Amino acid sequence: MAQLSIDDNFSAYHGSFDIRRDTYAVAVCVEGSIVNGFVRGLDSTSLRCALSSVTSALEDRYLDDVVGRATNEHIGLYILHQLLLHPLSLVRIVGDGHGIEVYPTDISANYPTRLLYERARSLLYRDKPAEAIKIVSQSIDSDNTFAPAYNLRGRCHRTTGQWHAALPDFEKAISLDPNFGEAYRNAGNALYYLGRTDEMIDAFTKAVELMPTSALAINNRGFAHQRLQEWELALADHTRALELDYNYAEAHTDMAAALKALGRAEEAIEYESLAQELHVTGRDTYATKLFY
């Protein structure tokens, strides 16, 4: 047995709001018996040309537009997928001081679907919902059973305030995956803003059942209870959310609102101050758009 290993590298940009340029080292390997100078029928020249073609296409590109979030794993999977016609045993990539190895078995049957999904997530992260909708819709066209893609498209519609378009996507995600807690939470928010208050609590409660440690889901349900003027229930949810995540600024704000409604204005002041402090110091858990 022998291993034929070919190395290459490329430089590219990545990082959604903190764009930086990195050099990536790439190695692709084939294992097998050497026969007449070939490993599994593949010589080093053809493999080197194939790898060079892929890395040249990535040179000076903005990687998030190609692979979604430009993690080493995503880049490695992308390169592996481009070279699937060759009998590779692994792709190794090192960038930003971190390395990863990916194998053909890491490529799932729906990898092209997942790649489009990751690209759409990156676009939404960068406040490009219209572009994200186009890409995630391609993901759905590729595999109309991929629940996360429907949930993501619903989030894109939500970003532009199109709740009527968002809700059917969240509902489709739930129908495909009845245990998709985030889809229930998103559906609850859509129902809230569409004024369907008789349905929203059930959606949020299902989200909480599936994600009992999600401060976000629990606090969202508390806000829905406020809409129904169920102040004690709201207070209980906001309290639990803050027990799970004390740096959740919006939960402090919502707690203050519930306390005021209950005539406890002095207590509310403390929570309003804490919310402001978290915003100013940047310690708010949801200060960035990293949550998906």
C-alpha positions as a LaTeX table, in Angstrom:
\begin{tabular}{lrrr}
\hline
Residue & $x$ (\AA) & $y$ (\AA) & $z$ (\AA) \\
\hline
Met1 & 0.00 & 0.00 & 0.00 \\
Ala2 & 1.15 & 3.54 & $-0.66$ \\
Gln3 & $-0.19$ & 7.04 & $-0.32$ \\
Leu4 & 0.03 & 9.54 & $-3.13$ \\
Ser5 & $-0.14$ & 13.02 & $-1.61$ \\
Ile6 & $-0.39$ & 16.27 & $-3.55$ \\
Asp7 & $-0.05$ & 19.70 & $-1.92$ \\
Asp8 & $-1.21$ & 23.15 & $-2.99$ \\
Asn9 & $-2.28$ & 26.43 & $-1.38$ \\
Phe10 & $-4.34$ & 29.50 & $-2.08$ \\
Ser11 & $-5.18$ & 32.83 & $-0.49$ \\
Ala12 & $-8.73$ & 34.07 & $-0.04$ \\
Tyr13 & $-10.91$ & 36.42 & 1.98 \\
His14 & $-13.40$ & 35.38 & 4.62 \\
Gly15 & $-15.26$ & 36.70 & 7.65 \\
Ser16 & $-18.66$ & 38.27 & 7.27 \\
Phe17 & $-18.19$ & 41.65 & 8.94 \\
Asp18 & $-14.54$ & 41.29 & 9.94 \\
Ile19 & $-13.11$ & 40.50 & 6.52 \\
Arg20 & $-9.55$ & 39.23 & 6.49 \\
Arg21 & $-7.31$ & 37.39 & 4.11 \\
Asp22 & $-5.76$ & 34.01 & 4.90 \\
Thr23 & $-3.51$ & 31.55 & 3.15 \\
Tyr24 & $-4.79$ & 27.98 & 3.11 \\
Ala25 & $-2.58$ & 24.92 & 2.70 \\
Val26 & $-4.30$ & 22.01 & 0.99 \\
Ala27 & $-3.30$ & 18.36 & 0.63 \\
Val28 & $-5.25$ & 15.66 & $-1.18$ \\
Cys29 & $-4.32$ & 12.02 & $-0.75$ \\
Val30 & $-5.00$ & 8.73 & $-2.52$ \\
Glu31 & $-4.20$ & 5.39 & $-0.91$ \\
Gly32 & $-3.73$ & 2.13 & $-2.76$ \\
Ser33 & $-1.28$ & $-0.17$ & $-4.46$ \\
Ile34 & 1.30 & 1.22 & $-6.85$ \\
Val35 & 1.00 & $-0.33$ & $-10.31$ \\
Asn36 & 3.28 & 0.93 & $-13.08$ \\
Gly37 & 3.78 & 4.23 & $-11.25$ \\
Phe38 & 0.07 & 4.80 & $-10.66$ \\
Val39 & $-1.92$ & 4.60 & $-7.44$ \\
Arg40 & $-5.39$ & 3.18 & $-8.13$ \\
Gly41 & $-4.97$ & 4.22 & $-11.74$ \\
Leu42 & $-4.24$ & 7.84 & $-10.87$ \\
Asp43 & $-0.90$ & 9.54 & $-11.51$ \\
Ser44 & 0.35 & 12.56 & $-9.65$ \\
Thr45 & 0.14 & 14.84 & $-12.70$ \\
Ser46 & $-3.61$ & 14.44 & $-13.25$ \\
Leu47 & $-4.35$ & 14.85 & $-9.55$ \\
Arg48 & $-2.14$ & 17.91 & $-9.28$ \\
Cys49 & $-3.87$ & 19.51 & $-12.26$ \\
Ala50 & $-7.30$ & 18.79 & $-10.79$ \\
Leu51 & $-6.38$ & 20.25 & $-7.41$ \\
Ser52 & $-4.74$ & 23.28 & $-9.01$ \\
Ser53 & $-7.93$ & 23.95 & $-10.97$ \\
Val54 & $-10.00$ & 23.99 & $-7.77$ \\
Thr55 & $-7.60$ & 26.11 & $-5.71$ \\
Ser56 & $-7.10$ & 28.58 & $-8.58$ \\
Ala57 & $-10.86$ & 29.10 & $-8.68$ \\
Leu58 & $-10.80$ & 29.93 & $-4.96$ \\
Glu59 & $-7.83$ & 32.31 & $-5.17$ \\
Asp60 & $-8.77$ & 35.85 & $-4.10$ \\
Arg61 & $-12.44$ & 34.86 & $-3.78$ \\
Tyr62 & $-14.66$ & 35.79 & $-0.87$ \\
Leu63 & $-15.03$ & 32.29 & 0.57 \\
Asp64 & $-18.33$ & 32.89 & 2.37 \\
Asp65 & $-19.97$ & 33.26 & $-1.06$ \\
Val66 & $-18.58$ & 29.87 & $-2.10$ \\
Val67 & $-18.82$ & 27.63 & 0.95 \\
Gly68 & $-21.06$ & 29.51 & 3.36 \\
Arg69 & $-19.32$ & 30.10 & 6.67 \\
Ala70 & $-15.68$ & 29.74 & 5.69 \\
Thr71 & $-14.66$ & 27.19 & 8.31 \\
Asn72 & $-11.80$ & 24.86 & 7.45 \\
Glu73 & $-14.25$ & 21.97 & 7.44 \\
His74 & $-16.56$ & 23.66 & 4.93 \\
Ile75 & $-13.61$ & 24.56 & 2.69 \\
Gly76 & $-12.26$ & 21.01 & 2.91 \\
Leu77 & $-15.66$ & 19.51 & 2.09 \\
Tyr78 & $-16.06$ & 21.86 & $-0.84$ \\
Ile79 & $-12.67$ & 20.88 & $-2.28$ \\
Leu80 & $-13.39$ & 17.19 & $-1.71$ \\
His81 & $-16.75$ & 17.50 & $-3.45$ \\
Gln82 & $-15.14$ & 19.20 & $-6.47$ \\
Leu83 & $-12.70$ & 16.28 & $-6.74$ \\
Leu84 & $-15.10$ & 13.39 & $-6.20$ \\
Leu85 & $-14.31$ & 12.01 & $-9.66$ \\
His86 & $-10.89$ & 11.13 & $-8.28$ \\
Pro87 & $-10.49$ & 8.26 & $-5.77$ \\
Leu88 & $-9.38$ & 10.44 & $-2.88$ \\
Ser89 & $-8.84$ & 9.02 & 0.59 \\
Leu90 & $-8.82$ & 12.43 & 2.31 \\
Val91 & $-8.48$ & 16.17 & 1.96 \\
Arg92 & $-6.44$ & 18.01 & 4.55 \\
Ile93 & $-6.66$ & 21.79 & 4.85 \\
Val94 & $-4.86$ & 24.19 & 7.17 \\
Gly95 & $-5.85$ & 27.83 & 7.44 \\
Asp96 & $-5.58$ & 30.45 & 10.16 \\
Gly97 & $-3.38$ & 28.06 & 12.15 \\
His98 & $-6.05$ & 25.36 & 12.36 \\
Gly99 & $-6.25$ & 22.11 & 10.43 \\
Ile100 & $-8.98$ & 19.67 & 9.48 \\
Glu101 & $-9.16$ & 16.38 & 7.61 \\
Val102 & $-12.29$ & 15.36 & 5.70 \\
Tyr103 & $-13.03$ & 12.02 & 4.05 \\
Pro104 & $-15.35$ & 10.88 & 1.26 \\
Thr105 & $-17.67$ & 9.42 & 3.89 \\
Asp106 & $-18.12$ & 12.95 & 5.28 \\
Ile107 & $-19.91$ & 13.97 & 2.08 \\
Ser108 & $-23.58$ & 13.25 & 2.66 \\
Ala109 & $-26.01$ & 12.59 & $-0.17$ \\
Asn110 & $-27.42$ & 16.10 & 0.19 \\
Tyr111 & $-24.10$ & 17.94 & 0.25 \\
Pro112 & $-24.95$ & 20.27 & $-2.70$ \\
Thr113 & $-28.19$ & 21.11 & $-0.90$ \\
Arg114 & $-26.30$ & 21.79 & 2.32 \\
Leu115 & $-23.72$ & 23.91 & 0.50 \\
Leu116 & $-26.42$ & 26.15 & $-0.95$ \\
Tyr117 & $-28.01$ & 26.36 & 2.50 \\
Glu118 & $-24.72$ & 27.45 & 4.09 \\
Arg119 & $-24.19$ & 30.08 & 1.41 \\
Ala120 & $-27.67$ & 31.46 & 2.04 \\
Arg121 & $-26.99$ & 31.60 & 5.79 \\
Ser122 & $-23.87$ & 33.63 & 5.11 \\
Leu123 & $-25.80$ & 36.07 & 2.91 \\
Leu124 & $-28.49$ & 36.53 & 5.54 \\
Tyr125 & $-25.81$ & 37.12 & 8.16 \\
Arg126 & $-24.53$ & 39.95 & 5.98 \\
Asp127 & $-27.99$ & 41.56 & 5.69 \\
Lys128 & $-28.64$ & 40.35 & 2.15 \\
Pro129 & $-32.01$ & 38.61 & 2.60 \\
Ala130 & $-33.12$ & 38.93 & $-1.04$ \\
Glu131 & $-29.95$ & 37.22 & $-2.26$ \\
Ala132 & $-30.24$ & 34.65 & 0.51 \\
Ile133 & $-33.80$ & 33.78 & $-0.55$ \\
Lys134 & $-32.62$ & 33.04 & $-4.10$ \\
Ile135 & $-29.87$ & 30.71 & $-2.90$ \\
Val136 & $-31.89$ & 28.91 & $-0.24$ \\
Ser137 & $-34.72$ & 28.43 & $-2.75$ \\
Gln138 & $-32.19$ & 26.62 & $-4.96$ \\
Ser139 & $-31.40$ & 24.44 & $-1.95$ \\
Ile140 & $-35.09$ & 23.61 & $-1.62$ \\
Asp141 & $-35.32$ & 22.87 & $-5.35$ \\
Ser142 & $-32.39$ & 20.48 & $-4.89$ \\
Asp143 & $-34.04$ & 18.70 & $-1.94$ \\
Asn144 & $-37.59$ & 19.65 & $-0.96$ \\
Thr145 & $-37.38$ & 17.51 & 2.19 \\
Phe146 & $-34.59$ & 19.55 & 3.82 \\
Ala147 & $-36.40$ & 21.21 & 6.74 \\
Pro148 & $-33.62$ & 23.66 & 7.74 \\
Ala149 & $-33.79$ & 25.29 & 4.30 \\
Tyr150 & $-37.49$ & 26.12 & 4.71 \\
Asn151 & $-36.80$ & 27.49 & 8.19 \\
Leu152 & $-33.98$ & 29.64 & 6.82 \\
Arg153 & $-36.12$ & 31.00 & 3.99 \\
Gly154 & $-38.77$ & 31.87 & 6.54 \\
Arg155 & $-36.15$ & 33.78 & 8.52 \\
Cys156 & $-35.18$ & 35.67 & 5.36 \\
His157 & $-38.81$ & 36.70 & 4.85 \\
Arg158 & $-39.03$ & 37.64 & 8.53 \\
Thr159 & $-36.00$ & 39.93 & 8.15 \\
Thr160 & $-37.89$ & 41.95 & 5.55 \\
Gly161 & $-41.10$ & 41.95 & 7.62 \\
Gln162 & $-42.93$ & 39.57 & 5.28 \\
Trp163 & $-44.57$ & 37.50 & 8.00 \\
His164 & $-47.27$ & 36.15 & 5.67 \\
Ala165 & $-44.55$ & 34.63 & 3.50 \\
Ala166 & $-42.47$ & 33.48 & 6.46 \\
Leu167 & $-45.14$ & 31.47 & 8.29 \\
Pro168 & $-45.76$ & 28.87 & 5.53 \\
Asp169 & $-42.03$ & 28.15 & 5.40 \\
Phe170 & $-41.85$ & 27.63 & 9.16 \\
Glu171 & $-44.90$ & 25.39 & 9.00 \\
Lys172 & $-43.36$ & 23.38 & 6.16 \\
Ala173 & $-40.17$ & 22.92 & 8.21 \\
Ile174 & $-42.27$ & 21.62 & 11.10 \\
Ser175 & $-44.20$ & 19.23 & 8.87 \\
Leu176 & $-40.91$ & 17.79 & 7.62 \\
Asp177 & $-39.34$ & 17.64 & 11.09 \\
Pro178 & $-41.87$ & 17.62 & 13.96 \\
Asn179 & $-38.98$ & 17.90 & 16.46 \\
Phe180 & $-37.55$ & 21.09 & 14.95 \\
Gly181 & $-37.74$ & 23.37 & 17.98 \\
Glu182 & $-36.41$ & 26.49 & 16.27 \\
Ala183 & $-39.05$ & 26.22 & 13.57 \\
Tyr184 & $-41.77$ & 26.18 & 16.24 \\
Arg185 & $-40.21$ & 29.24 & 17.89 \\
Asn186 & $-40.05$ & 31.07 & 14.57 \\
Ala187 & $-43.63$ & 30.08 & 13.78 \\
Gly188 & $-44.69$ & 31.45 & 17.16 \\
Asn189 & $-43.10$ & 34.79 & 16.36 \\
Ala190 & $-44.83$ & 34.88 & 12.96 \\
Leu191 & $-48.19$ & 34.10 & 14.57 \\
Tyr192 & $-47.56$ & 36.86 & 17.11 \\
Tyr193 & $-46.93$ & 39.49 & 14.46 \\
Leu194 & $-49.79$ & 38.25 & 12.30 \\
Gly195 & $-52.15$ & 38.75 & 15.24 \\
Arg196 & $-53.05$ & 35.08 & 15.53 \\
Thr197 & $-52.76$ & 35.19 & 19.30 \\
Asp198 & $-54.95$ & 32.12 & 19.85 \\
Glu199 & $-52.25$ & 29.97 & 18.18 \\
Met200 & $-48.96$ & 31.56 & 19.20 \\
Ile201 & $-48.73$ & 30.20 & 22.77 \\
Asp202 & $-49.08$ & 26.62 & 21.56 \\
Ala203 & $-46.24$ & 27.13 & 19.06 \\
Phe204 & $-43.96$ & 28.67 & 21.68 \\
Thr205 & $-44.83$ & 25.98 & 24.23 \\
Lys206 & $-43.89$ & 23.27 & 21.74 \\
Ala207 & $-40.60$ & 25.09 & 21.13 \\
Val208 & $-39.93$ & 25.17 & 24.87 \\
Glu209 & $-40.77$ & 21.47 & 25.20 \\
Leu210 & $-38.27$ & 20.63 & 22.49 \\
Met211 & $-35.65$ & 23.15 & 23.71 \\
Pro212 & $-36.12$ & 23.34 & 27.50 \\
Thr213 & $-32.80$ & 25.11 & 28.01 \\
Ser214 & $-33.33$ & 27.74 & 25.29 \\
Ala215 & $-33.57$ & 31.12 & 27.01 \\
Leu216 & $-34.64$ & 32.59 & 23.66 \\
Ala217 & $-37.64$ & 30.27 & 23.24 \\
Ile218 & $-38.75$ & 30.69 & 26.85 \\
Asn219 & $-38.47$ & 34.47 & 26.76 \\
Asn220 & $-40.34$ & 34.60 & 23.44 \\
Arg221 & $-43.21$ & 32.74 & 25.06 \\
Gly222 & $-43.13$ & 35.21 & 27.92 \\
Phe223 & $-43.45$ & 38.08 & 25.47 \\
Ala224 & $-46.45$ & 36.32 & 23.91 \\
His225 & $-48.03$ & 36.04 & 27.36 \\
Gln226 & $-47.58$ & 39.81 & 27.68 \\
Arg227 & $-49.55$ & 40.26 & 24.45 \\
Leu228 & $-52.39$ & 38.37 & 26.16 \\
Gln229 & $-51.87$ & 40.38 & 29.37 \\
Glu230 & $-51.04$ & 37.19 & 31.25 \\
Trp231 & $-48.49$ & 39.02 & 33.35 \\
Glu232 & $-47.74$ & 36.35 & 35.95 \\
Leu233 & $-47.10$ & 33.75 & 33.25 \\
Ala234 & $-44.93$ & 36.25 & 31.42 \\
Leu235 & $-42.97$ & 36.98 & 34.57 \\
Ala236 & $-42.33$ & 33.28 & 35.14 \\
Asp237 & $-40.96$ & 32.83 & 31.62 \\
His238 & $-38.74$ & 35.91 & 31.78 \\
Thr239 & $-37.42$ & 34.78 & 35.15 \\
Arg240 & $-36.57$ & 31.34 & 33.78 \\
Ala241 & $-34.93$ & 32.83 & 30.68 \\
Leu242 & $-32.65$ & 34.96 & 32.85 \\
Glu243 & $-31.81$ & 31.97 & 35.02 \\
Leu244 & $-30.58$ & 30.26 & 31.87 \\
Asp245 & $-28.83$ & 33.30 & 30.39 \\
Tyr246 & $-28.29$ & 36.36 & 32.57 \\
Asn247 & $-26.63$ & 38.25 & 29.68 \\
Tyr248 & $-29.80$ & 38.19 & 27.58 \\
Ala249 & $-30.56$ & 41.92 & 27.45 \\
Glu250 & $-34.01$ & 41.67 & 25.89 \\
Ala251 & $-35.12$ & 39.31 & 28.65 \\
His252 & $-34.20$ & 42.00 & 31.20 \\
Thr253 & $-36.24$ & 44.56 & 29.22 \\
Asp254 & $-39.21$ & 42.20 & 29.00 \\
Met255 & $-38.95$ & 41.42 & 32.70 \\
Ala256 & $-39.10$ & 45.14 & 33.44 \\
Ala257 & $-42.23$ & 45.52 & 31.30 \\
Ala258 & $-43.98$ & 42.65 & 33.10 \\
Leu259 & $-43.04$ & 44.05 & 36.51 \\
Lys260 & $-44.40$ & 47.47 & 35.58 \\
Ala261 & $-47.68$ & 45.93 & 34.46 \\
Leu262 & $-47.89$ & 44.25 & 37.87 \\
Gly263 & $-47.33$ & 47.56 & 39.65 \\
Arg264 & $-43.75$ & 46.77 & 40.65 \\
Ala265 & $-42.10$ & 49.75 & 38.96 \\
Glu266 & $-39.21$ & 50.08 & 41.42 \\
Glu267 & $-38.09$ & 46.51 & 40.76 \\
Ala268 & $-38.36$ & 47.15 & 37.02 \\
Ile269 & $-35.73$ & 49.90 & 37.17 \\
Glu270 & $-33.00$ & 47.41 & 38.06 \\
Tyr271 & $-33.76$ & 45.23 & 35.04 \\
Glu272 & $-33.90$ & 48.21 & 32.70 \\
Ser273 & $-30.47$ & 49.30 & 33.96 \\
Leu274 & $-29.04$ & 45.83 & 33.47 \\
Ala275 & $-30.39$ & 45.68 & 29.91 \\
Gln276 & $-28.77$ & 49.03 & 29.12 \\
Glu277 & $-25.46$ & 47.94 & 30.65 \\
Leu278 & $-25.41$ & 44.76 & 28.55 \\
His279 & $-26.07$ & 46.76 & 25.39 \\
Val280 & $-23.38$ & 49.35 & 26.15 \\
Thr281 & $-20.71$ & 46.82 & 27.11 \\
Gly282 & $-21.49$ & 44.50 & 24.22 \\
Arg283 & $-22.08$ & 41.56 & 26.56 \\
Asp284 & $-25.63$ & 40.95 & 25.34 \\
Thr285 & $-25.84$ & 37.34 & 24.20 \\
Tyr286 & $-27.70$ & 38.36 & 21.06 \\
Ala287 & $-25.78$ & 41.53 & 20.30 \\
Thr288 & $-24.46$ & 39.94 & 17.09 \\
Lys289 & $-26.21$ & 37.99 & 14.36 \\
Leu290 & $-24.42$ & 34.77 & 15.11 \\
Phe291 & $-27.60$ & 33.07 & 16.27 \\
Tyr292 & $-29.24$ & 30.85 & 13.65 \\
\hline
\end{tabular}
